[in-house]
Every structure is written in structure tokens, then in C-alpha cells.
Amino acid sequence: MKLDIDNIKTYAPVILFVYARPAHTQKVINALKINILASQTDLIVFSDAPKSESMSDSVKEVRKVLETIEGFKTIKIIERKENYGLAKSIIEGVSSVIETYGRAIILEDDIVTSKYFLSFMNEALEKYQKSKKVWHISGWNYPIENTDIGDTFFWRVMNCWGWATWQDRWQYFEKDPSRLVESWNRRKIKQFNLDGAHDFWTQVVANANGQLNTWAIFWYATIFEKQGFCLNPTETFVKNIGIDGSGENCDDKDVYVSSVNNKYPLVFSEKIAENTIATERIRRFYLQHKLSFITRVKYKLKRIFSL
């Protein structure tokens, strides 16, 4: 089904979270502002404060970049006076903005978008707004074979490389790792782990033990417990440029690279159920690139499901 993107009365705001990577931030903004709907979109930027003196200059450089932003309907920049960290910043930032707008599109400072990213996200938000089984819209997809699965598909797992949701779903977000550890059985954990293909559960345990302080795994857990579905484009509308050694928890190896989709419009899935073909291909991807927990933390833990 094709919606008329021009008939959507109110476009979702974009929330951008930035920290201490000025060059990455500039690339993200440059790509976002050439989106078809940029001039009709409110941009809200949360700039975190440095967590140490050594990061001060980089944060200042990022804030200089933010001063040059143009090309959006409105621009609001929130400069934190103290360091929140990404988890707290995203949880509080998304909650405050989505309460006002009812929906939101979320980006971090290393997610470069296709010029049709905003079109895809807004159209998906509009189409599935009343479909309460749909909880999350992802702008990214794994580098898997794209035949026989359509332009979009539903599955159980949440991706946070450019994503969107609605206030009436996000209000159920809960970060309570101890409750999950105490209440989930082996069968539930296996299903959460994509039927054993990837160990997402380890991140929940690490949060419960105080080894991690992250957010995204708990948004996935919230959706999973509510038996919700996540929409993915078959061809990704974003590229992560942060897997280059520049982040605090990353390496410079990228097995998640996909060609960015610059084609639009596309056909949205009508049947809201897990696409078994796409899910199995992603399972195979994970099994092929299985990594240890320690390697994943070094690799880019905060970008897949962790922060």
C-alpha cells in the first residue's frame, strides 16, 4: 500500500543526540538536511556535556558545528550542563520530546541518512499509528539477501540505528534488569536471543550486575514482553559511520555495512506478523559473524542494542 507522504499533516520531529565527535556530527547533519522533508521537520538536538576534562575541547567543537545548522523547519539545541551519558540522555530526551509531539524519529551522531530517510520514517509512522501491534520503526537493515521479502518486513528484534516510535508505545518503556533476570525463563530468553542465534540477553545481565548502564536492550525487552513487532526496510536508509574506532566502545571492523537506499516510494507490509524468511536470514547472519561478549563490547556495543 502506498500512502501520499504529502498528505501527512504533521511530520515527526527528529531528535539528534550528540557528544564529542564534530566531524561525524557534521556529516550526519549534512545528510539529514538534504532529506526531502527536512524543511518541514523540527530538529531537536541534545548535546551532552563532557564527562572528563579531556573531552571538553571535542564537545566545544561539536557545539560550534551545531551553531551552523540550517535547513529545518525549527531548530532547538539543548546543551547539557552536566554529563548524562548516552543511556540517560536518550531515555529522558525521547520521553520529553515524544510527550509533546506524540511521535519522534531518533538519530545519534554517527548515523548518516539517505535523502529518503525522513520520507520512509514519516510514512511508516502514519501508516501504522493505529496498528497497536507495531511498536518500532527501524531505518536500518542487515546486509542480507533481499529477494522474496518485499520492501519492508516485520520481526521481533529492535534496531536503533535511526528509529522511530509513538508516545503511546514508548510510555511503556521500562528499564528494570533485575526483574527481567528474576522472571524470564530459559524458553523466553532463547526466543529473545533470536532462537539462540545471538546473545542479546547478556546485556540485560550485565546491566543487572552493574557492568553496563545502557538503554536499547530494554526497549527491545519492552517490545518483546508486549509481543510487539518492529518494522525494517529491506534495503537500509542509514549508514553507521561510527564503527571506525572513533567511539568509546568500538573497533574499526564493520560487518554490518549495507548500501544506503536512495529509491522511493516503496510498498509497506500489510500483514503484521514476523517475516520468517527475513528473520532466518538475519539469524544466519548472526551465526556467521558470532562474536564473544568481550569482542562485542569493543566492537560497537552501544550501537546495536546496548545504549
N, C-alpha and C positions, 0 to 999 in steps of 0.2 A: 504494500500500500504506500502510495506517495502522498505526503502532505504538502501543502503550499507554505513554504517557510515564510513567505512574505505576509501571510495572513495571521501569523502569531503576533498578538498584540503587545506582549511584554517579553523581551528576551532576558534570559537568566544573567545575573551578574557573574563576572569572573573574579574569583578570589585567588590572588597570587601570593605565595609565601616565599620570601627571600631571606638570605642571610649574609654570606661573606664571599660570594663569587661574582664579581662585577661583570666579567666577560660572559659568563653563562647567562646571567640575568639580562644583559643587553641582547643576546641572541634570542632569548625567549620572548622578550618584548617586541623585537623587530619582526619576528614571525607572527606573533599574535595580532599586531596592528595591521597586517595586510590581509587578515581574515575578512571574508565577505561582510560579516556582521559587526566588525569592530566598532564602527562609528555609531552603532546603535546599542552598544554594550557598556554598562557601568563596570569599571575596573576598580577593584579594591585591593590594595597591596599591604600586606603585613610584613614589616621589616624588623627582624629580631635584633636585639642588642647583643654585643659581643659577650661571650662567656669568659673571656680572658683578655688581658691587655694586648696579647699578641694578635688578636683578631680585630682590634679596633680600626686599624687602617683599612682593612678589607671591607669592613662594614661601612665605613665612611665612603669608600669608593662606590659601593653598591647604592648608597643613598644619593650620591651625585648622579648616578645613572637614572634613578627614579625621578629626579627633578626635571629630566628632559622628556619625560613621557608625554606623548600627544597622540591624537587619532582615535580616542574613545569618546563615548557619549559623556561620561563623567569620570573623573579620576580622584580617588581618595587614597591617601597614603597614611598608614598608621605606623609610626616609628616607636617601637618598644623602648622603654627606658631601662628595663632590666631584661636579662636573658631568660626567655621562656623555654627554649629548646623546641624542637620541631613538633613533638607529640602534643605538648600543652598548647602551643601556638595554633596548630591545626584544629584541635578539639574546640578550643574557645573561639577561634576565629570563624570557623564554619558555623558554629552554633549561633553566634551573634548576627552574622550576615543572613543566614538562611531563615532566621526568625522574622526578619524584616521582609525579605523577598519571596519566601515560600519555596524557593529552589535556588540552586547555585552550581556553578562549574568551578572546579578546583584545579589549580596548577601549582607546581613547585618550580624552583629556579633553574631547573635543568631539563624542562620538558618543552621541546620545540614542536610547534604545531603546523599541520597542513593549513592551507588557506581556507579549507572547508571544515575545519575542526568545530568552529562555533555553529556552523550550519547543522552538522551532524548532531551535536550535543543538544541544541535547542529543539530540533525536530524530534529527537528521541524523548526528551523531557515532556514535550507537548503530547506526543502520541501515547505514551504510557502513564501519563499523570494519574489517570483513573484506574489503571491496572495495578491493584494493590499487591499483586504477586511480584511485580518488578520493583526492585529496591535500589538498583545502582546501574549507572551508565558508564561504561569504560570507553576511553578514546583510543586505547592501545590493544593490540593483539600479538600473540606469539608468532614467530616465523614458522608457521605450519602450512601444509598444503591446503589451498583454498577452494579446491573443487568440491562440488556436491554439498556445500553447507550454506549457500546463499550469501547475501551481502552482510547479514548480521546473524548472530545466534545467541541463545541463552544458555547459561550454565551456572553452576553453584558458586564458583570462586570469584572473589573481588580483586580487580586490578586497580592500582591507584596512580598510574602514570597518566594523568589527565582524566578526571572523572566528574560525575555529577550525580545529584540526588535531590530529593524533595524534603521539605521540613517535616511532613507527616511520617516519613520513614526515619529520617535522621534523629528525630526526637527519642527513638528507642535505643540509640547508641549507648552501649554500656561497656565500661572498662572495669571488669572485676575478675582478674585472672584466678584468684583463689576459689571463687565459686565455680568456675569452669573446671578447674583441676579436681575439685571435690565431687562434682556432679556428673561429668561426662564419663560414659563407659567406653570400653575398647571399640565396640562396634561404631559408636558415634565418632570417635577420634579417627578411625580408619576412613570413614566416609569424608570427614573434614580434610583428611590428608589426601584427597583425590584418590580414594581407594588404594592408598599405600604408595602412590607414585611420588609424593613429595611431602616432607615432614614440616608442615606448617605448625603443627601442634607444639613443637619445640619452642617456638617463640612465645606461646602462651605460658609454658612452664618457666621460661627464662624471665618473663615479666613477674610471675608469681614469686620467683626466688630473688627478685631484686637485681638480676643481672642485666635486664633491659628495662627501658621505660619508653614504650612505643605505643602507637595508636591503631594502625591499619589492620593488624591481625584481629583486633577486637571489633572493628566494623565488619570484617568478614564473619567473625563469630556471631555477631548480632544478626546479620542477614541469614546465616546458616541456621540459627536457632529458630528464626521466624519462618523458615522454609521458603525464603525469597529467592529470586533469580537475578542474575546480573547480565546485562546486555553487552556484548562485544561486537565491534565491527570486524569483519573477516580480514580486511586489509586496514592496518593501523593508520590513525590520523595523527599520531605523535611519534616523536623520536626522543629517547633519553640521551642527552649529551653529557650526562654526569658520570657515566661509567668510563672514566678516563684517568682515574687516580686523583682527581681534584677534591673529591668529597672526603669526609672524615672516616667513612666506613666502606670504602670501595677500592677496587682494584682497577686495572686498565684493560681487562678482558671482557668482551661483550658477546655473549652467545644469544642475547635477546634482540639483536638487531633485525629490523624489518624495513622494507621500503615504505616510505610515507605515501599514503593515498592522496592523490590530487584529482580524484574523479568524484563527481557529484551530479545528480542525485543518486540515491540507491534505494533498494527495496528493504523495508523493515519486516522483521519476523512477525507473523500473525499468531502463531502457536506459541504460547508461553509455557515452555517445558524445556528441560535440558536437552540440548542437541548432542546425541550420543556419538555422532561421528566426530564433531569438533572436539568434544571432551576427550575422546580416546586419542585423538592426535596430540592433544596437549599432554595427556598422560605419557605418551611415548616420548614427547619432547623432554619432559622432566626425567624420565627413566634414562634417557640417553645422556643427559647432562647432570646426572645425580652428583651432588656435592655434599661434603661434610658440613656440619653446622658451623665449625670454626671458619672454613673457607667461605661459606655464605656470608658471614658477618664481615669478613674482609672484602668480599666481592661487591656487595651493594645492598646489604640487608635492609636499610631504611627505605629503599626504593621499591622493593617488590611488595612486601606486606607488613613491614615492621614499624615504621614511624608514623 
